[in-house]
Amino acid sequence: MAAHQPDGLHLLLKMLRVLFVLLLVSAPFAWTQSFPGDTVMSATNPKDITIELDSTQARNAGKSLGLALLGSAILPGAGEAYLGEDKAARNFLLVEAGFWASLFVALQARASYLQAGRNYAAEFAGATAAGGMSPSTLETLASYRSYAAAANRNDSYELSQVLGGTVNGDYPIPASDAWDFGSSNTPENTAHWSEFQSVMRYYRGANIAFSFAVGALVLDRVVSLAHTLRVYRRTSGRGLSLHVNPILGPNSSGMLLALTF
């Protein structure tokens, strides 16, 4: 196991890496040294190079990336809080709470509309086993007035497929589960069937909302993982990158080198 380097030695090694890179890319320039709070580039001599050490770039050097990512995967915002990004952590937690609230509301609405559909089928269509009917069975009830073909029922050709068991896996069904919203000659029967269809449409809407809420929770974790990784790379002092920005003025010109390590 490698011995832990003292903080002073670790800082000295980083300074040497900076000096080596700058010597390679800007050997003709004169050197000056300054500390945080000093002017980045001299106004009198644009060829001066100022080295400014930002200690915040390595404030998370001793923390675990795996632990931060695990926290973000379990609860978005936890990884950011572990890395000291309090504002980002608070935002992620608020969004997560909103998505969970949406999921709960959609789940409750879905269960409520499903039970209402079963009650309609039992009360107005005579489906004796409506309490145990699956959502797909109830959807079929919303598409066809009756299980038994009869005159003045406005049954379509597809009803014969339902009776033959070719529409979905719930059929053929026992005769005790047969449903019949009644003849279309009676407006009250048609009203009950229309209300039942509306209930099932609401059920489908709640089901879609539930799916969106689940997807949003998954997406929130993906975004939090990506953000945690970005924060760790920016604040752990890992890696090396060089940015060159030209500085143009009326009487002089220069170049600003930004080295992140």
C-alpha positions in Angstrom: 0.0 0.0 0.0 1.4 3.4 -1.0 2.3 5.8 1.8 0.2 8.8 2.1 2.0 11.9 0.8 2.1 15.0 3.1 0.0 17.9 2.0 3.0 20.1 1.4 4.7 17.5 -0.9 1.5 16.9 -2.8 1.1 20.7 -3.3 4.7 21.0 -4.5 4.3 18.2 -7.0 1.2 20.0 -8.5 3.1 23.3 -8.7 6.0 21.5 -10.6 3.5 20.1 -13.1 2.1 23.5 -13.7 5.5 25.1 -14.2 6.6 22.3 -16.6 3.6 22.7 -18.9 3.9 26.5 -18.9 7.6 26.3 -19.7 6.8 24.2 -22.7 4.1 26.5 -24.2 5.5 29.9 -23.2 9.3 29.8 -22.8 9.8 33.3 -24.3 7.7 35.0 -21.7 8.9 36.6 -18.4 7.7 35.0 -15.2 6.1 36.6 -12.1 4.3 34.9 -9.2 1.2 36.0 -7.4 -1.4 34.6 -5.1 -5.2 34.5 -5.0 -6.6 38.1 -5.1 -3.7 39.5 -7.1 -4.1 40.7 -10.7 -4.2 37.9 -13.2 -2.2 39.8 -15.9 0.0 42.8 -15.5 -1.5 46.0 -17.1 1.9 47.4 -17.8 3.5 44.3 -19.3 1.1 42.0 -21.1 3.9 39.4 -21.3 3.9 38.8 -17.6 2.5 35.5 -16.6 0.7 35.2 -13.3 0.3 31.9 -11.5 -2.7 31.8 -9.2 -3.4 28.7 -7.2 -7.1 27.9 -6.5 -7.3 25.5 -3.6 -11.0 24.9 -4.3 -10.1 22.9 -7.4 -9.0 20.0 -5.1 -11.3 20.3 -2.2 -12.9 16.9 -2.9 -9.6 15.1 -3.6 -9.9 12.9 -0.5 -13.5 11.8 -1.2 -14.7 8.7 -3.0 -16.2 9.0 -6.5 -18.0 5.6 -6.1 -19.7 6.7 -2.9 -20.8 10.0 -4.5 -22.3 8.2 -7.5 -24.0 5.6 -5.3 -25.6 8.4 -3.3 -26.9 10.1 -6.5 -28.2 6.7 -7.8 -30.2 6.1 -4.7 -31.4 9.6 -4.0 -30.6 12.4 -6.4 -28.9 15.2 -4.5 -27.2 13.0 -2.0 -24.0 12.8 -4.2 -24.0 16.5 -4.6 -24.4 17.0 -0.8 -21.5 14.6 -0.2 -19.3 16.7 -2.5 -20.4 20.0 -0.8 -22.6 21.3 -3.6 -25.5 22.3 -1.2 -27.5 24.4 -3.7 -27.5 21.7 -6.4 -28.3 19.1 -3.8 -31.3 21.1 -2.6 -32.6 21.5 -6.1 -32.3 17.8 -6.9 -34.1 16.9 -3.7 -37.0 19.3 -4.4 -37.4 17.9 -7.9 -37.3 14.3 -6.5 -40.0 15.1 -4.0 -42.2 16.5 -6.7 -41.8 13.4 -8.9 -42.6 11.1 -5.9 -45.7 13.2 -5.2 -46.8 12.9 -8.8 -46.2 9.2 -8.7 -48.3 8.8 -5.6 -51.2 10.9 -7.0 -51.2 8.9 -10.3 -51.1 5.6 -8.4 -54.0 6.6 -6.3 -56.0 7.9 -9.2 -55.4 4.7 -11.2 -56.6 2.5 -8.4 -59.6 4.6 -7.9 -60.7 4.6 -11.5 -60.1 0.9 -11.8 -62.4 0.2 -8.9 -65.0 2.6 -10.2 -65.0 0.7 -13.5 -65.5 -2.6 -11.7 -68.4 -1.1 -9.8 -70.0 0.2 -13.0 -69.7 -3.2 -14.6 -71.2 -5.0 -11.6 -74.1 -2.5 -11.1 -75.1 -1.6 -14.7 -73.9 -4.5 -16.8 -74.6 -7.4 -14.5 -71.0 -8.7 -14.5 -71.1 -10.9 -11.4 -67.4 -11.3 -11.3 -66.5 -7.6 -12.0 -64.6 -7.3 -8.7 -61.9 -9.6 -10.0 -61.9 -8.4 -13.6 -58.5 -7.4 -15.0 -58.0 -4.0 -16.6 -57.9 -5.6 -20.1 -61.3 -7.2 -19.5 -62.8 -3.9 -18.4 -61.3 -2.2 -21.5 -63.2 -4.8 -23.6 -66.4 -4.1 -21.7 -65.9 -0.4 -22.7 -65.6 -1.4 -26.4 -68.7 -3.6 -26.6 -72.1 -3.1 -25.0 -72.8 -6.8 -24.4 -71.1 -10.2 -24.2 -74.3 -11.9 -25.6 -75.3 -10.9 -29.1 -78.9 -9.8 -29.3 -81.3 -7.7 -31.4 -81.2 -4.0 -31.0 -77.9 -4.2 -29.2 -75.7 -2.5 -31.9 -73.1 -5.1 -31.5 -70.3 -5.0 -34.1 -68.6 -7.8 -36.0 -65.7 -7.7 -33.7 -67.9 -8.9 -30.9 -68.0 -12.3 -32.5 -64.2 -12.3 -32.2 -64.5 -11.5 -28.5 -66.9 -14.4 -28.1 -64.6 -16.7 -30.0 -61.6 -15.8 -27.8 -59.5 -14.1 -30.5 -59.2 -10.6 -29.1 -57.1 -11.1 -26.0 -56.1 -13.7 -23.5 -59.0 -13.1 -21.1 -61.4 -14.8 -23.4 -63.4 -17.0 -23.7 -64.9 -16.1 -20.3 -67.3 -18.1 -18.2 -71.0 -17.4 -18.7 -71.2 -16.2 -15.1 -68.9 -13.3 -16.1 -71.1 -12.2 -19.0 -72.0 -8.5 -19.2 -74.8 -6.6 -20.8 -75.4 -2.8 -20.6 -78.8 -3.3 -22.1 -80.5 -2.4 -25.3 -79.6 0.9 -27.0 -83.3 1.6 -27.3 -83.2 2.7 -23.6 -81.3 6.0 -23.2 -80.5 5.2 -19.6 -78.6 2.0 -20.7 -76.6 4.0 -23.2 -75.8 6.7 -20.5 -74.5 4.0 -18.2 -72.3 2.6 -20.9 -71.0 6.0 -21.8 -70.2 6.8 -18.2 -68.3 3.5 -17.9 -66.3 4.4 -21.1 -65.4 7.7 -19.5 -64.2 6.0 -16.3 -61.9 3.7 -18.3 -60.5 6.7 -20.3 -59.7 8.3 -17.0 -58.0 5.1 -15.9 -55.9 5.1 -19.1 -54.9 8.7 -18.4 -53.9 7.9 -14.9 -51.9 4.9 -16.1 -50.0 7.2 -18.6 -49.3 9.7 -15.8 -48.0 6.9 -13.6 -45.6 5.8 -16.4 -44.4 9.3 -16.9 -43.7 9.7 -13.2 -41.7 6.5 -13.1 -39.7 7.6 -16.2 -39.1 11.0 -14.6 -37.7 9.4 -11.5 -35.3 7.3 -13.6 -34.2 10.4 -15.6 -33.7 12.4 -12.5 -31.2 9.8 -11.3 -29.3 9.8 -14.6 -29.0 13.6 -14.6 -27.8 13.5 -11.0 -25.2 10.9 -11.8 -23.9 12.9 -14.7 -23.8 16.1 -12.6 -22.1 14.4 -9.7 -19.4 13.0 -12.0 -18.9 16.5 -13.5 -18.6 18.1 -10.0 -16.1 15.5 -8.8 -13.9 16.0 -11.9 -14.0 19.7 -11.4 -13.3 19.7 -7.6 -11.0 16.6 -7.1 -7.9 17.9 -8.8 -7.9 14.9 -11.1 -6.8 15.3 -14.7 -5.1 18.0 -16.7 -6.6 20.5 -19.1 -5.2 23.6 -20.8 -7.3 26.5 -22.2 -5.9 29.3 -24.3 -7.7 32.7 -24.5 -6.4 35.6 -26.6 -6.4 39.1 -25.0 -6.6 41.9 -27.5 -6.3 45.6 -26.6 -5.8 48.9 -28.4 -2.1 49.1 -27.6 -1.1 45.6 -26.9 -2.2 42.0 -27.2 -1.5 38.8 -25.2 -2.6 35.4 -24.3 -4.2 34.0 -21.2 -3.4 30.4 -20.3 -5.8 28.6 -17.9 -4.5 25.3 -16.6 -6.7 23.0 -14.6 -5.2 20.0 -12.8 
